[in-house]
């Protein structure tokens, strides 16, 4: 029996069935899968619940994630744990100023036995790819990611190689150390589904971390984390997310939020239609994880900042005043009438 016959009885094309309504998707299955993933990650990570949940939403939405935070906040570790929880491929790439595009996508090597060139794939040919300190590589290397992130394929020497499914890039960057770094181009930032900003743990969470160390627990070890989801289950969960209903009024609300970024006086660069699609899909995943088969305005408001903060640019005047993209996004969302 195929996956479509066994695991995915719901339509994924977006067409409304003849009955005029969608059947209610069994979101209890999705919630159970997400809870298993959370449980495995929390074997190692203390706190950072919001980052973990948003990573899971991006995974269910088939999107890439950029994580920004100071050193030592478990950005890299969380990405490694997420990959370990799924029966799928994983690779890690440490970006450095001397990294070349061929170090990512691979290169053609001459084989004297066949007197022909043979393509040897690079670390991008995996499923979950951790790119550490992404802003340390120059633009030439960054460009190697463009086709892979958007089209899930890589073209080398005129031949196109499709990437496997799932394919997700989780990139990290440090907002403090800017020496020897390169600003990511807007076209690349727009390809990231979310940009997550990670803060320091609370006092209680820091005590819990120290308590683990005090009792001899290797809290940074990933060996105790077990895979709890395979690729078929992940694809099934993604199909369930697509069945979550988003009312026409809320679709217009999403479009209005993104449109407002293009006309706000504090912004010199607004968000693209790719942002609208990301809010739409992310809000569905947010609702599904909460056990609802319909999107609410609160789902949209919860997702919008993480979709928009890296896609908009402040005017120099507002930047000098100390405003942040998150503050501007919060203000423009508050100015819009919430559909009910």
Wavefront OBJ file of the C-alpha trace (Angstrom):
o trace
v 0.000 0.000 0.000
v 1.383 3.402 -0.953
v 1.676 6.349 1.397
v -1.118 8.184 -0.407
v -3.407 5.215 0.145
v -2.395 4.465 3.706
v -1.185 7.592 5.474
v -2.576 10.512 3.517
v -6.306 10.204 2.776
v -6.737 13.965 2.469
v -6.485 16.069 -0.689
v -3.341 18.187 -1.018
v -4.137 20.101 -4.188
v -6.249 22.704 -2.419
v -9.401 21.848 -4.408
v -12.617 21.765 -2.407
v -14.283 18.318 -2.461
v -17.714 17.872 -4.029
v -19.286 17.990 -0.576
v -18.138 21.615 -0.271
v -15.993 21.147 2.830
v -12.786 19.460 3.881
v -12.896 16.428 6.150
v -11.411 17.195 9.553
v -7.768 16.084 9.490
v -6.676 13.740 12.330
v -4.502 16.353 13.998
v -4.083 14.145 17.069
v -1.558 12.143 15.012
v 0.389 15.280 14.190
v 0.298 16.484 17.793
v 1.575 13.111 18.990
v 4.449 13.245 16.483
v 5.360 16.801 17.520
v 5.246 15.841 21.209
v 7.642 12.975 20.546
v 10.043 15.343 18.793
v 9.819 17.862 21.636
v 10.458 15.141 24.216
v 13.626 13.983 22.491
v 14.984 17.525 22.101
v 14.264 18.342 25.755
v 16.404 15.421 26.848
v 19.305 17.744 26.088
v 17.996 21.309 25.743
v 16.812 23.258 28.788
v 14.349 26.028 27.926
v 14.302 27.568 24.426
v 10.767 26.167 23.958
v 9.852 28.925 21.512
v 12.869 28.258 19.299
v 12.154 24.514 19.300
v 8.474 25.009 18.422
v 9.282 27.449 15.603
v 11.850 25.027 14.189
v 9.168 22.325 14.193
v 6.728 24.697 12.462
v 9.342 25.430 9.789
v 9.977 21.700 9.383
v 6.253 21.044 8.898
v 6.093 24.003 6.478
v 9.053 22.812 4.374
v 10.992 26.010 5.070
v 14.562 27.042 5.859
v 15.501 28.772 9.116
v 18.079 31.396 10.053
v 18.882 31.462 13.779
v 20.595 34.505 15.257
v 21.910 34.714 18.786
v 24.969 35.164 20.962
v 27.433 32.270 21.332
v 26.573 29.442 23.716
v 22.773 29.569 23.388
v 22.394 26.058 21.880
v 21.619 27.217 18.336
v 23.853 24.638 16.668
v 23.010 21.945 19.215
v 19.261 22.338 18.706
v 19.621 22.011 14.937
v 21.702 18.842 15.381
v 19.108 17.406 17.749
v 16.271 18.140 15.340
v 18.086 16.240 12.610
v 18.850 13.354 14.945
v 15.159 12.973 15.834
v 14.293 12.142 12.207
v 15.349 9.099 10.185
v 17.030 11.163 7.523
v 20.384 12.478 6.322
v 22.278 15.230 8.103
v 25.363 17.268 7.261
v 27.088 20.208 8.895
v 29.045 22.907 7.058
v 31.215 25.402 8.926
v 31.289 28.573 6.830
v 34.654 30.320 6.646
v 36.014 33.192 4.483
v 38.002 30.760 2.294
v 35.071 28.407 1.597
v 34.435 27.858 -2.110
v 31.127 26.984 -3.877
v 32.527 23.575 -4.828
v 33.002 22.856 -1.113
v 29.209 22.953 -0.826
v 27.810 21.538 -4.041
v 30.619 19.168 -5.031
v 32.872 18.976 -8.044
v 33.621 16.894 -11.128
v 36.697 14.674 -10.780
v 38.501 12.982 -13.659
v 38.383 9.197 -13.457
v 41.347 7.702 -15.370
v 39.654 4.282 -15.487
v 36.754 5.575 -17.552
v 38.578 8.599 -19.009
v 35.578 10.703 -18.026
v 34.670 13.234 -15.372
v 32.595 11.953 -12.466
v 30.547 14.258 -10.270
v 31.124 13.861 -6.556
v 28.351 15.555 -4.557
v 29.157 17.904 -1.687
v 27.549 18.219 1.763
v 24.529 20.108 0.387
v 23.318 16.764 -0.941
v 21.674 15.822 2.324
v 18.299 16.300 3.997
v 18.844 18.576 6.980
v 21.891 20.782 6.451
v 23.328 22.811 9.328
v 25.215 25.880 8.095
v 27.188 27.267 11.020
v 28.069 30.993 11.008
v 26.596 31.516 7.566
v 27.685 35.158 7.386
v 31.393 34.266 7.471
v 31.518 33.171 3.818
v 31.703 35.647 0.893
v 28.974 36.260 -1.678
v 30.452 33.822 -4.198
v 29.946 30.957 -1.761
v 26.530 32.224 -0.624
v 25.361 32.132 -4.237
v 25.816 28.350 -4.243
v 22.884 28.144 -1.821
v 20.396 30.114 -3.932
v 19.224 27.395 -6.314
v 19.293 24.717 -3.622
v 17.174 26.740 -1.173
v 14.491 27.771 -3.646
v 14.285 24.992 -6.222
v 15.631 22.029 -4.229
v 18.116 21.235 -6.967
v 21.741 21.917 -7.902
v 23.098 22.525 -11.395
v 26.733 21.630 -12.076
v 28.390 21.687 -15.507
v 25.026 22.078 -17.198
v 23.471 19.060 -15.479
v 20.754 19.388 -12.831
v 20.733 17.142 -9.772
v 17.542 17.059 -7.665
v 17.941 17.186 -3.902
v 16.203 14.683 -1.657
v 13.157 15.230 0.489
v 13.034 16.639 3.006
v 15.580 19.366 2.329
v 15.970 21.977 5.043
v 18.777 24.420 5.741
v 19.217 25.571 9.329
v 21.726 28.424 9.403
v 23.189 30.189 12.423
v 24.848 33.573 12.791
v 26.263 35.664 15.608
v 24.861 39.240 15.816
v 27.761 40.517 17.935
v 31.007 39.568 16.194
v 30.874 41.381 12.852
v 34.610 41.397 12.092
v 35.318 39.127 9.137
v 31.631 38.669 8.295
v 29.599 39.451 5.183
v 26.074 40.832 5.074
v 23.701 38.294 3.548
v 22.074 39.607 0.349
v 18.354 40.363 0.473
v 17.641 37.735 -2.189
v 19.122 35.084 0.071
v 17.423 36.334 3.232
v 14.090 36.193 1.414
v 14.597 32.462 0.905
v 14.633 31.825 4.655
v 11.172 30.938 5.942
v 11.934 32.201 9.463
v 14.575 34.259 11.166
v 14.651 33.315 14.842
v 16.322 35.475 17.471
v 17.502 33.516 20.498
v 17.875 35.127 23.902
v 19.573 34.129 27.132
v 17.955 31.558 29.445
v 16.025 32.652 32.520
v 17.549 32.317 35.973
v 15.545 29.149 36.638
v 16.626 27.623 33.328
v 20.275 28.440 34.047
v 19.944 26.761 37.448
v 18.479 23.676 35.749
v 21.452 23.563 33.350
v 23.884 23.744 36.249
v 21.882 21.158 38.178
v 22.255 18.703 35.308
v 25.998 19.283 35.247
v 26.156 18.978 39.044
v 24.587 15.524 38.851
v 27.027 14.361 36.222
v 24.613 14.444 33.296
v 26.232 15.217 29.975
v 23.621 17.732 28.919
v 25.476 18.493 25.675
v 25.564 14.848 24.588
v 23.200 13.884 21.768
v 23.786 10.152 22.133
v 20.637 9.595 24.182
v 18.373 11.175 21.558
v 16.582 8.659 19.327
v 14.898 9.111 15.927
v 11.124 9.199 16.376
v 9.895 10.178 12.898
v 10.632 8.859 9.420
v 10.332 10.661 6.102
v 6.916 9.155 5.303
v 5.516 10.348 8.641
v 6.968 13.807 8.062
v 5.399 14.059 4.604
v 2.097 12.866 6.068
v 2.273 15.528 8.792
v 2.977 18.186 6.167
v -0.062 17.025 4.203
v -2.204 17.348 7.346
v -0.989 20.914 7.838
v -2.138 21.776 4.324
v -5.675 20.663 5.242
v -5.993 23.281 7.977
v -8.606 25.814 6.875
v -7.743 29.498 6.456
v -10.822 31.687 5.997
v -10.872 34.158 3.114
v -10.940 37.067 5.591
v -7.728 35.796 7.155
v -6.102 35.326 3.761
v -6.814 39.002 3.097
v -5.493 39.866 6.576
v -2.168 38.183 5.740
v -1.969 40.059 2.430
v -2.784 43.344 4.205
v 0.039 42.853 6.731
v 2.600 42.229 4.003
v 1.243 45.045 1.849
v 1.546 47.473 4.771
v 5.301 46.765 4.987
v 5.629 48.165 1.453
v 4.004 51.482 2.356
v 5.173 52.057 5.929
v 7.217 55.240 6.256
v 9.680 53.573 8.623
v 10.657 50.947 6.065
v 12.687 51.403 2.895
v 12.195 47.773 1.826
v 8.975 45.832 2.244
v 8.322 42.102 2.186
v 7.811 40.007 -0.948
v 4.907 37.689 -1.863
v 7.141 34.892 -0.580
v 6.526 36.368 2.883
v 2.741 36.139 2.409
v 3.040 32.475 1.523
v 5.292 31.848 4.519
v 2.851 33.485 6.960
v -0.010 31.532 5.385
v 1.727 28.161 5.685
v 3.300 28.911 9.062
v -0.046 29.971 10.544
v -1.550 26.671 9.391
v 1.262 24.729 11.060
v 0.908 26.836 14.220
v -2.801 26.032 14.368
v -2.248 22.330 13.647
v 0.290 21.959 16.457
v -2.283 23.567 18.776
v -4.824 20.941 17.692
v -7.027 23.234 15.601
v -8.077 22.556 12.019
v -8.608 26.272 11.344
v -6.392 29.367 11.443
v -7.118 32.250 13.815
v -5.779 35.838 13.743
v -3.623 34.914 16.736
v -1.840 32.255 14.655
v -1.020 34.862 12.029
v 0.162 37.403 14.610
v 2.382 34.783 16.267
v 4.073 33.839 12.999
v 4.350 37.216 11.227
v 7.352 38.697 13.130
v 9.544 35.660 12.448
v 8.644 35.748 8.742
v 9.074 39.504 8.276
v 11.985 40.660 10.463
v 14.668 39.651 7.954
v 12.696 40.677 4.881
v 12.204 44.349 5.718
v 14.735 47.169 5.991
v 14.434 50.248 8.170
v 15.068 53.686 6.751
v 18.384 55.176 7.952
v 16.484 57.759 10.019
v 14.472 55.155 11.930
v 17.558 53.021 12.394
v 19.409 55.971 13.925
v 16.471 56.492 16.284
v 17.047 52.982 17.628
v 13.962 51.346 16.188
v 14.112 47.634 15.373
v 12.274 45.705 12.630
v 10.323 43.840 15.311
v 9.026 47.100 16.782
v 7.923 48.417 13.386
v 6.258 45.101 12.501
v 4.440 45.076 15.846
v 3.139 48.607 15.275
v 1.893 48.000 11.752
v 0.127 44.780 12.784
v -1.629 46.647 15.607
v -2.803 49.318 13.154
v -4.694 46.796 11.025
v -8.232 45.763 11.831
v -8.361 42.160 12.986
v -10.995 40.121 11.127
v -13.444 38.180 13.273
l 1 2 3 4 5 6 7 8 9 10 11 12 13 14 15 16 17 18 19 20 21 22 23 24 25 26 27 28 29 30 31 32 33 34 35 36 37 38 39 40 41 42 43 44 45 46 47 48 49 50 51 52 53 54 55 56 57 58 59 60 61 62 63 64 65 66 67 68 69 70 71 72 73 74 75 76 77 78 79 80 81 82 83 84 85 86 87 88 89 90 91 92 93 94 95 96 97 98 99 100 101 102 103 104 105 106 107 108 109 110 111 112 113 114 115 116 117 118 119 120 121 122 123 124 125 126 127 128 129 130 131 132 133 134 135 136 137 138 139 140 141 142 143 144 145 146 147 148 149 150 151 152 153 154 155 156 157 158 159 160 161 162 163 164 165 166 167 168 169 170 171 172 173 174 175 176 177 178 179 180 181 182 183 184 185 186 187 188 189 190 191 192 193 194 195 196 197 198 199 200 201 202 203 204 205 206 207 208 209 210 211 212 213 214 215 216 217 218 219 220 221 222 223 224 225 226 227 228 229 230 231 232 233 234 235 236 237 238 239 240 241 242 243 244 245 246 247 248 249 250 251 252 253 254 255 256 257 258 259 260 261 262 263 264 265 266 267 268 269 270 271 272 273 274 275 276 277 278 279 280 281 282 283 284 285 286 287 288 289 290 291 292 293 294 295 296 297 298 299 300 301 302 303 304 305 306 307 308 309 310 311 312 313 314 315 316 317 318 319 320 321 322 323 324 325 326 327 328 329 330 331 332 333 334 335 336 337 338 339 340
